[in-house]
Amino acid sequence: MRIAIVGAGVIGSIFAYIFGRKHEVTLIEVVKEKVELYRKEGYSIIMPDGSEVHVDNVHVTPDPAEVGEVDLVQISVKGYATEPATKNALPMIGKDTMVLSVQNGLVHDIISNIVGREKVIAGITAHSGMPVSPNVIRYVGGYGPLLTIGKYDKNPDERFNWVVEELRKTGEEILVVDDIEPIIWKKLVANVACNPVAAITGMTSVEALACENSRELIKILAEEVVAVAKARGIYFEEMENIAEFVYQAFAGTKDNKVSMLQDVEAKRKTEVDTLNGAIVAEGERLGVSVPANRVITNIVKSIEYMYGKRG
């Protein structure tokens, strides 16, 4: 199978290595320096057991037209880059191409509006990593399957089933569900509740969960997400005790810094618009009040505003 992964960040690079064991994989990356580095030196992944693998069999290019049509396009960019990244990928998307999103936040409608809902596979992973240097990644690993996926239109067809079987040839567990939306929202609630709290305070999960005030804030944010999800007709069992679910999910990151905190420390744009900001927008659409998420969104965006404004 020919696969193009849009975004040579941590997740994109890890998945390129995993899928590249059995398939022809190309990474699409717009940052010129990263393209040149990966082409010249490849990249390395420090595995969960401490061993290190060097990856030099993955083609890297900034130009989707150079790649042509592929069987599967994986979108693994930050939420705010979803629309331009998907539009840029169109030269690789043919009549039979499926488009897999492995991202945080509410991004699937953005992709659907560009390529068509029938092409979209929504994917969730509990696996993660951290950058060590520009071409070295620490793969933290994760719990459960590498991917939980489902057709976004809830209508699995022959092409979708073929893609699933091809991905399973990597030896990784690929879990297919009939309705992916509750899974999306289950991960969303953890990201919305925990990521901005860490980004604003600088706390790891260990520190945040030891503090009564940050625990309370996480709980309030999570409860607002549940209220919006219920208004959308979405249900998952963990809603019944959402605070404990989110605390456990956050605890799983241990002393690692969550992605939004990494972004703030590096003075990069965060994904707050497709996380807490998306909850605010959905709340407005559905008539659900989400004041804590509105405040948190404004705080994170205020932090972003100050990047580079002081010495």
N, C-alpha and C positions, 0 to 999 in steps of 0.2 A: 504494500500500500504506500502511496506517496502522500506524505504529510507535510504541511507547512505550519509552523508555529509562529504566530505574530507576537513578538515581544521576547527578547533574550534576557529577561530578568531572571530572578531566582527560580520561579516556578517554570517558566518557559524553558530555561536551560536544563533543569532537572528532567522535565518530561521529554525533552529532545534526546537526552541520554537514554532514558528508559525505552522510549519508542524506537530509537535508533538501533537498538539491539536486534530488531527484527524487520524494520521498515526503513525506507528512504526518507530522511527528514531534512528539511531546510528551515533554518531560523530566519525570520524577517526582523531586522533591527534598524531603527532610523538614526541611532546615535553613531556617527561616523567612526569615532575613536574605538567604540566597542566592536564594531564590525572588523576594523583593521586588527585589533588585538586578537579576536577569536580566529580570524583567518591566519594570522601569523603564528600564534602560540597554541590555539585551541583553548580549552578550559578544563579545570579540575573540580571534582566533587569529592568532598570528604564525607564518607558514608557514615550512617549512625554507629557502626561498629568501630569507627576510627580509621578504617582503610581508606585509601585514596584512589580514585580512578581518573584517568586522563581521557578527555573526549576530543578527538580530532577527526571524526568521521561524519560530522554534521556540517553541512554547507551553510554559510551565513551570507546574507545579502540584504541591502536596503531596498531592492527593487523587485516587487512581486511580479512584474511583467517578465523578468528574467526567468522566473520559475515556471510560469504558465499554469494551466489548470491542474489541480491535484484532487485526490480523493477526499481528503479531510483537511480543513483549515481550523487550527486551534487558536482562539483569541485568548491571550494571557497578558493583557496590558492593564494598567491602572484603570479604574472605572471611568475617570474623566476623559481618558483617551479612547474609549470604546468606539465612538462614532467615527472619528477620523481614521482610526486603525482599521475598522471594518470596511470603510469606503476604499481605503488604500489597498485592501486585500482583494478587491473585486476582480482584478485580472487573473487570480488563482481560483476563482469560484465559477465552475461550469454548471451545466444542467444537473449533473449527478453528484456534485460536491456537497458534503455535509459540513456544517460549521459548528464547532464545539466551543463553548465558552467555559473556561476554567478561571473564574474571577470572583472577586467579592462584590457584593452589592446588587442592586436592582438594575441590571444592564441588558437583560435578555430581550426586552421590548425594543431597545435601541438597535440591537443586531437584527431582530425580526423585521423592523421597518426598512432595513437596507437590503437584506437578502431573501426575505420571505420566511414566515413562521415555520413552514414545512421543512425548511433546511436546518433549523436550529436544534442543536443538542445542548441542553443545560447540564453542566457538570459541576460537581462539588467534590473537593478533596479535603481531607483532614491532615494531609501531609504538608510539610513546610520546610523552609530552610532559611539561611541567613548569608549575606555576602561577607566574605572574609577579605577579599581583595577584588580588583576589577575582573579577574578571570578565575577566581577560586570561590566556591560555594560550599557552605556547610549544610548538608542535607540532614535535617533533624529527624526525618521520618514522620511517623504519625500512627494513628490507630485506625483500624478498619480497612476497607478497600482503598486502593489507590484512587479510584474514581467511583462516585455514584452518579449515574447519568439517566436521563430520560428525554424522549422527544418533547420539545416544548409545546407542540400542538397535541400531545397525548395520543398520537396516531403512528406508532412504530410501523415502518414499512420494510420491504426487503432490503433496501439500501442501508437503512439504519442497522438492521440485524447483521448485515455483512460487515459494516464498520466495527461493530461490537466484537464479532468473532476475530477480526484482524487484530484489534487491540489486545484481546486476550492471548494472542500468540506470544506476547511479551512475557507471559508467565505471571503477570500481575492480576490481582482481583479487580474486575470491573463489574460493579453491581448495577443492574438495570431495574428501574422502578417505573410503574405505570404513570404515576403522578409525581413529577419532580418538584412541584411548587412547595409543598410542605417542607421538603428537604432544604430547598433554597432558603425558606424563611427561618428554618431552625438554625442554619448557619448564620443567617443575617442577624438574628437577634443577639447572638453571641458577639459578632463583630460590632454591631451598633452599640451595645452596652459596654463593651470592654475596651475597644481600640481607642476611642477618643479620651476616655478617662486616663488611660496610660499615656497618651500623647500629651495631654494637658499637664499631668502631674509628674511625668517622668518615671512613674512606678512600673516595676515588673508585676506580674500576677501575684507573686508571693507577697510583695509589699502592699499591693492594693487590697488583697483579700484579708490582710492582717489589720487593716484600718477600717474602723466602723463607718467613717464618713464616706470613703470611696465605695465600700460595699453597698451602702444605702443608695448612692448615686447610680451604681450599676443596676441595682434592683429597679429603681424608678424608670430608667431608660428602657430596660427590658420589658417592664409592664406596659409601657406605651407602645412598644412594637407589637406586643400580643394584642392590644386593643385594636390596632390597625389591621393586623392579620385576621382577627375574628370578623371585622367589618368587611373584609374581602372574601369571607367564607372559607378561610384556611384554618385547618385544625391539625395539631400534632400533640401527642400525649404529654410531652414535656411542658406544655402550656399550663398544666395543672399546678406545677411548682416551678415556675420559670426562673426564679432567683437561684434555686439550688442547681438547676441545669446549667445556667450561665456561669455560676461560680465554679462548677466542676470543669466546664469547657475551658475557662480561663486558667484554672490551675494546671491544666495540661500543657500550657506553654512554659511552665516552670520559671526559670530565671532568664529566659530569652525575651528580648524586646519585641513587642508586636510591631507589625509593619508601619502603622501610623506613627508610632513613637520614633521608629527609624527614620521615617520621612521628615518629621519635625526636627529631629536632631541634625539631619543633613540639609535642612532648609529646602525641602522639596514640597511640591504641591501634594496634598493628601487626597484620600478617597472619600472625604467626609460628605461630598455632594451626592455620591451614589450610596452612601450608608445613612447617616442621620438625616442628611438633607432630603434623601428620597423618602424617608419616613415622614418628614414634615410635609412634603408635597402630596404623598398618599393620604395623610391625615386630613389635609385641606380638601382633597377631592372627595373623601368619604365622610367628611363632617366629624372627624375624631380629633380631639384636642391632644396635642403632644408638646406641651410647653418645655419640658426638660430637653427634648431632642432639638427644639428650636434654639434654646439657649446654648447648648453644646455646639451646635453647628456654627453659630455666630462666634463663639469663643475660638474654635479651631480656625475659622477663616480670619479672625483678627490676628491670631498668631502668624498665619501665612502672610498676612498683609505686612507684618513687621520684618519679614525676611529682608536682610540687606539694608534696612533703614537705619541701623545703628552699627557702630564699629565693633 
